[in-house]
Each structure stands twice: as C-alpha cells, then as structure tokens.
Amino acid sequence: METEDSRRIGAVGAAAGRLRVDYAAAEAIRALDAAGVQSIVLKGPSVARWLYVPEDARLYVDCDLLVAPDKFEAAVGVLVRLGFEPELDETEMPTWWREHALTTFRKEDGVMIDLHRSLQGVHVPDEQLWATLSEATDTLTVGDFSARALTEPGRVMHVALHAAQHGGTQRDLDVLGRALDQLDEGTWRAAAELAAALDATAGLERGLRFLPAGARLADRLGLHGAPAIEVELRAEGAAEALTVARFLATRGLLARLALLRHKLAPPPTFMRKWSPLARRGRLGLAIAYLWRPIWIVTRTPRALQAWSRARGAQSHRSP
C-alpha cells in the first residue's frame, strides 16, 4: 500500500525530473530562437501544469517541439550542436517514410526532445499545419525561457489525437479523462473546429471514443464520420498494418517495388532503432538484415487481418 511518505518521495522525484527536462528544453528553445527557428511546445510541461497539480507526481521524460517544415533541418542541426543525437538519419530515408517527429537524445542528462514537423492524425500539408497552429499559441515559461505553447483548444485536440495514435494507453487516457473533466464544451467545440481545419477530425473522434464521457461528447459535437484507415490501425495497436495500407494505396509496379525494397532493407540507423541485435556491431547488423524479411513475412497475415478489420470499420461508419 502506498504511504504518505512514498507519495511525497514520488512527487519530489517527479518534480526533479520535470525540472531537468524543462531546463534542457529551455536551452534548446533558446538556441532555436537564436538561430531563427520558431518552435511551439507540445505536451510535456504544457500539459503537466495545465491538467495536474504538483502532488499528482506527473512525470514527463521528454519535450515535444513543433517547428516549421522549412526550418526542420536547421532545427536538427541546432539540437545536434547542443549534444542531442537524432535517433534516425532521415537523409537515408524516402520522404514518405519519415515520421511526424524525429526523436533526439542527449546522453549527458538523459533528456529526449521530439522534433515535430506535424502531428499524427493530421492530414493537411505540414506547411498548412504550421501556419494554422502558429496562430493559436499562448506564452508558457519553460525553465527560464518564455516559450510558445498551444492554446487550450489546440492542446485538447492534441491530447485526443495522441490517445488515438497510441491505442488508448492508460497514461494517455488519464490525460484525456482530466481534459474531459476540467474543460467546458465550448473549448472542445473549438478543438473540433481546429481539427476540421487540419483534416484531423477522424483522429479527434477516435481518441475521444476511448472513454464513455468522450464518446458522449463526440456525439454532442456531431462527430460521426468514417475513420481514416491509418487512424483506425494505430488506434487498434496495429501499426504494422500501415505498410499493407500504404502498399495497397501505392500506384504503379515500380513504386510498389521501391516500397518493398525500403521495407525489407531499411537504412542502418533505422535497423539499429528497430533491432537491439543491430546495435551490436557489424555482425549483429548483418544478422538483423537477414532476419528482417522473415520477421515481415511472419507478421503479414496478422497485418492483413488488421487492415481488413479497419476497412470494415471504415465502411460501417461511412456516412
């Protein structure tokens, strides 16, 4: 049973962890600003101070920053100069395989910064996302720096999108539940309008429907559209089936062959992220490359089943 002392120790430890991340994030935001790269804080401190009190011992281990797409490479360079190492070398990857964010990590203090070019669940071009969200920000003090963060409608939209992205984990649903309890319907309606402007309504609705209160809110907001198939796959924890969806959506034999080639033999930095074995020197990397086609084949039937279920859900919900 948790005692008062253990709760107090947990709160102190969480506060220390938040402080460490905040000051590293402030260092990064200040350096980005000096380099002419504007950024917007996502999640992390903007959510912890908004929905939680210090006694809740809410811990975050990273900071998410959104930057303009035309400044993304410059932003990566700034973080590298500060000692952060990108998890992937995106120059080795085709643009269609690049994720909405790139994780960077600094060994000396154990801080991660996720550099976003977009948000998962948003289906407008990155330039449009930045133009829209950069006009919907508040001021937030991070560490000792005055940063920009999303307004409340933007934050609650992102909270719901994040729940859909990760399949409704308990941690994400705790945040979503607090947002549903603490914010009025007007804020959620503004969030729905923002999601519509970003073609993110499917993700917003899917995230809300993980909780009964969220489902009732989605009904009141009139969110009854057909889910985007990639949103449905991520919400069901079937991210591997995204390759099936992309392959079937790709037109042309050469384009499909190129997709298969990249999936079967990704760049070394991706392989080191994907497989612990690949991080054990050249031999481990070679063995991981040999194993990857087998791994893909063994998971293809399950991925096809997940894609079929998602298509069925999409058809069932089509207006």
C-alpha positions in Angstrom: 0.0 0.0 0.0 1.3 3.4 -0.9 2.1 5.6 2.2 2.1 9.3 2.6 5.9 9.3 2.6 6.2 7.2 -0.6 3.7 9.6 -2.3 5.8 12.6 -1.1 9.0 11.0 -2.4 7.4 10.2 -5.7 6.2 13.8 -6.1 9.7 15.1 -5.3 11.3 12.7 -7.8 8.8 13.7 -10.5 9.4 17.4 -9.8 13.1 16.9 -10.1 12.6 15.0 -13.4 10.4 17.7 -14.8 12.9 20.4 -13.8 15.7 18.6 -15.6 13.7 18.3 -18.8 12.4 21.9 -18.6 15.8 23.4 -18.4 17.2 21.2 -21.2 14.1 22.2 -23.2 14.7 25.9 -22.4 18.2 25.6 -23.6 17.0 24.0 -26.9 14.2 26.6 -27.4 16.6 29.5 -26.7 19.1 28.1 -29.2 16.5 27.5 -31.8 15.2 31.0 -31.4 18.7 32.5 -31.7 19.0 30.5 -35.0 15.8 32.0 -36.3 13.8 28.8 -35.8 10.4 29.4 -34.1 9.0 26.5 -32.1 5.9 25.5 -30.3 5.9 23.4 -27.1 3.6 20.3 -27.4 2.6 18.1 -24.4 5.2 17.8 -21.6 5.2 21.0 -19.5 2.2 22.5 -21.3 0.0 19.5 -20.2 1.5 18.8 -16.8 0.9 22.3 -15.5 -2.4 22.6 -17.2 -4.2 19.5 -16.0 -2.2 18.3 -13.0 -1.1 19.7 -9.6 2.4 19.1 -8.2 1.0 16.4 -5.8 -0.1 14.3 -8.7 3.6 13.4 -9.4 3.1 13.7 -13.1 6.4 12.9 -14.7 7.5 13.6 -18.3 10.8 12.5 -19.7 10.9 14.4 -22.9 9.8 17.6 -24.6 8.0 17.8 -27.9 8.6 20.8 -30.1 6.8 21.7 -33.4 8.8 23.7 -35.9 8.0 25.0 -39.4 8.8 22.3 -42.0 11.2 24.6 -44.0 13.2 25.0 -40.8 13.2 21.3 -39.8 16.7 20.5 -41.0 18.1 23.7 -39.4 16.4 22.7 -36.1 18.0 19.3 -36.2 21.4 21.0 -36.7 20.8 23.2 -33.7 20.0 20.2 -31.4 23.0 18.3 -32.7 25.2 21.2 -31.7 23.7 21.1 -28.2 24.7 17.4 -27.9 21.4 15.8 -28.9 21.7 12.7 -31.2 19.0 12.0 -33.8 17.5 8.5 -33.5 17.4 8.2 -37.3 19.4 9.7 -40.2 16.4 10.8 -42.2 18.6 11.7 -45.2 18.9 8.0 -45.8 15.1 7.5 -45.9 12.5 8.3 -48.6 10.3 11.3 -47.6 7.1 9.1 -47.5 8.7 7.0 -44.7 9.6 9.9 -42.4 7.6 10.1 -39.3 5.7 13.1 -38.0 8.5 13.6 -35.5 12.2 12.8 -35.0 13.4 11.8 -31.6 16.7 13.1 -30.4 18.5 12.1 -27.2 21.3 13.6 -25.1 23.3 11.1 -23.1 24.8 13.6 -20.6 21.5 14.4 -19.0 19.2 11.7 -20.4 16.8 14.2 -22.0 14.8 13.5 -25.1 13.4 16.1 -27.5 11.0 15.0 -30.1 11.2 17.5 -33.0 7.8 17.6 -34.8 7.1 18.5 -38.4 3.5 17.5 -38.0 1.1 15.7 -35.6 -0.1 12.1 -36.1 -3.7 12.1 -37.3 -3.4 15.4 -39.2 -3.8 15.1 -43.0 -3.1 18.6 -44.3 0.4 19.5 -45.6 3.0 20.3 -42.9 3.1 24.0 -44.1 -0.6 24.3 -43.5 -0.4 22.7 -40.1 2.3 25.2 -39.0 0.5 28.2 -40.4 -2.7 27.2 -38.5 -1.1 26.3 -35.2 1.4 29.1 -35.1 -1.6 31.5 -35.0 -3.1 29.6 -32.0 -0.5 29.9 -29.3 -0.1 31.2 -25.7 3.0 32.0 -23.7 4.5 29.3 -21.4 7.6 29.6 -19.2 9.8 26.6 -19.7 12.8 26.5 -17.4 13.8 30.1 -17.5 12.6 30.9 -21.1 9.3 32.3 -22.3 8.2 29.8 -25.0 5.1 29.4 -27.1 2.6 26.6 -26.5 -0.8 25.7 -28.0 -3.9 27.4 -26.7 -6.4 25.1 -24.9 -8.3 24.0 -28.0 -5.1 23.0 -29.6 -3.9 21.2 -26.5 -7.1 19.2 -26.1 -7.1 18.3 -29.8 -3.6 17.0 -29.4 -4.5 15.1 -26.3 -7.2 13.2 -28.2 -5.0 12.7 -31.3 -2.3 11.3 -29.0 -4.7 8.8 -27.4 -5.8 7.6 -30.9 -2.2 7.4 -32.1 -1.1 5.1 -29.2 -4.2 2.9 -28.9 -5.6 4.4 -25.8 -2.9 3.6 -23.3 -3.7 4.2 -19.6 -1.3 7.1 -19.4 -3.0 8.8 -22.4 -6.5 8.1 -21.2 -5.6 9.6 -17.8 -4.7 12.9 -19.6 -7.8 12.7 -21.8 -10.1 12.0 -18.8 -8.7 15.0 -16.9 -9.2 17.2 -20.0 -12.8 16.0 -20.3 -13.5 16.6 -16.6 -11.8 20.1 -16.4 -12.7 21.8 -19.7 -16.0 23.1 -20.9 -17.8 22.0 -24.0 -17.0 25.4 -25.7 -13.3 24.5 -25.6 -13.9 21.1 -27.1 -16.1 22.6 -29.8 -13.2 25.0 -30.7 -10.9 22.0 -30.7 -13.3 20.2 -33.1 -13.3 23.3 -35.4 -9.5 23.3 -35.3 -9.3 19.6 -36.1 -11.7 20.1 -39.1 -9.3 22.9 -40.4 -6.4 20.4 -40.1 -8.3 17.4 -41.5 -7.8 15.7 -38.2 -11.5 15.1 -37.2 -11.2 11.3 -37.6 -8.3 11.2 -35.1 -10.1 13.5 -32.7 -13.2 11.4 -32.7 -11.3 8.1 -32.4 -9.4 9.4 -29.4 -12.5 10.7 -27.7 -14.4 7.4 -28.1 -11.9 5.5 -25.9 -13.8 6.9 -22.9 -17.5 6.9 -22.3 -17.5 10.6 -21.5 -15.5 11.2 -24.6 -18.0 9.2 -26.7 -20.9 11.2 -25.4 -19.0 14.4 -26.1 -18.2 13.3 -29.7 -22.0 12.6 -30.2 -22.9 16.1 -28.9 -20.2 17.6 -31.2 -21.6 15.7 -34.2 -18.5 13.7 -34.8 -19.8 10.7 -36.7 -17.5 10.5 -39.7 -15.8 7.5 -41.2 -12.4 6.9 -39.6 -9.3 7.3 -41.6 -7.8 3.9 -42.1 -4.4 4.8 -40.7 -6.0 6.3 -37.6 -8.0 3.1 -37.1 -4.9 0.9 -37.4 -2.9 3.0 -34.9 -5.9 3.1 -32.5 -6.2 -0.7 -32.7 -2.4 -1.1 -32.0 -1.8 -2.5 -35.5 0.8 -0.1 -36.7 2.5 -2.9 -38.7 -0.6 -3.0 -40.9 0.2 0.6 -42.1 2.7 -0.9 -44.5 -0.2 -3.0 -46.0 -2.3 0.1 -46.3 0.4 2.1 -47.9 1.3 -0.7 -50.3 -2.3 -1.1 -51.5 -2.6 2.6 -51.9 0.6 2.9 -53.9 0.0 3.0 -57.7 2.5 1.6 -60.2 4.7 -1.5 -60.1 7.9 0.4 -59.8 6.6 2.4 -56.9 5.4 -0.7 -55.1 8.8 -2.4 -55.7 10.6 0.6 -54.3 8.4 0.5 -51.2 9.1 -3.2 -50.6 12.8 -2.6 -51.1 12.9 0.1 -48.4 10.8 -2.0 -46.0 12.9 -5.2 -46.5 16.3 -3.4 -46.3 15.9 -0.1 -44.4 18.9 2.2 -43.7 21.3 1.1 -40.9 20.1 3.8 -38.5 16.5 2.5 -38.8 17.7 -1.1 -38.3 19.6 0.0 -35.1 16.4 1.5 -33.8 14.3 -1.5 -34.8 16.5 -4.3 -33.5 18.8 -4.5 -30.4 20.8 -7.0 -32.3 21.6 -4.5 -35.0 23.2 -2.3 -32.3 25.9 -5.0 -31.6 28.4 -4.1 -34.3 28.6 -5.1 -37.9 27.8 -8.8 -37.4 24.7 -8.0 -35.4 23.6 -5.6 -38.1 24.1 -8.2 -40.8 22.1 -10.8 -38.9 19.3 -8.3 -38.3 19.1 -7.6 -42.0 18.9 -11.4 -42.7 16.1 -11.7 -40.0 14.0 -8.7 -41.2 12.4 -10.4 -44.3 11.5 -13.4 -42.1 10.0 -11.1 -39.5 7.9 -9.3 -42.1 6.6 -12.5 -43.6 5.6 -13.9 -40.2 3.6 -10.7 -39.4 2.0 -10.2 -42.8 -1.1 -12.4 -42.2 -1.9 -10.6 -38.9 -1.3 -7.2 -40.6 -3.7 -8.2 -43.5 -6.3 -9.2 -40.9 -5.9 -5.8 -39.1 -6.2 -3.9 -42.4 -9.3 -5.9 -43.3 -10.9 -5.1 -39.9 -10.0 -1.4 -40.3 -11.6 -1.3 -43.7 -14.7 -2.9 -42.3 -14.9 -0.3 -39.6 -14.4 2.4 -42.2 -17.2 1.0 -44.4 -19.5 0.6 -41.4 -19.1 4.2 -40.3 -19.2 5.8 -43.8 -22.0 8.4 -43.9 
